[in-house]
Amino acid sequence: MLEKKPYPIEAIHVPVKRVKTLDPARVEALANDMLENGQTTPIRLRADGDRYVLVEGYHRLEALRALGEETVLAYVVRARLH
């Protein structure tokens, strides 16, 4: 079972492919919702040495970063085996 824990935002790497998909309006809407309700859905990360790689939840991550948060609630998942 996955365990939801806080992780430092600075330790999270966002793949270049994901960076191109950022929608600033969506980030702003999520940030406003998080001000009222907090982070309700954890993001997903995978471990990569001393850092974590974002798997899912880029807009949530950026909304928290915009709010000045230092940590994000996340699940660490294993990389898919091909």
C-alpha positions, 0 to 999 in steps of 0.5 A, spaced: 500 500 500 502 506 498 504 511 503 502 519 503 508 523 506 510 530 505 516 531 500 521 537 499 519 541 493 526 542 491 528 535 491 523 534 485 525 534 478 520 535 472 521 532 466 522 536 460 516 533 456 512 535 462 514 542 463 511 544 456 504 542 458 503 547 463 497 551 463 498 557 467 490 558 468 489 551 471 495 552 476 492 559 478 485 555 479 488 550 483 492 554 487 486 558 489 482 551 491 488 549 495 488 556 499 481 554 501 481 546 501 489 544 502 492 539 498 486 534 497 490 529 492 497 527 493 502 527 487 506 521 484 513 521 484 519 515 483 525 515 487 531 517 483 538 517 487 537 523 491 531 526 488 525 524 486 522 525 479 515 527 477 510 522 475 503 525 476 501 532 478 505 537 475 499 542 476 498 541 483 506 541 484 506 548 481 500 551 484 503 549 491 510 552 489 506 558 487 503 559 494 510 558 497 509 551 500 516 548 501 513 540 501 508 537 497 504 530 499 506 525 495 506 517 493 512 514 491 511 509 486 516 504 483 518 505 475 514 501 470 518 495 468 518 494 460 
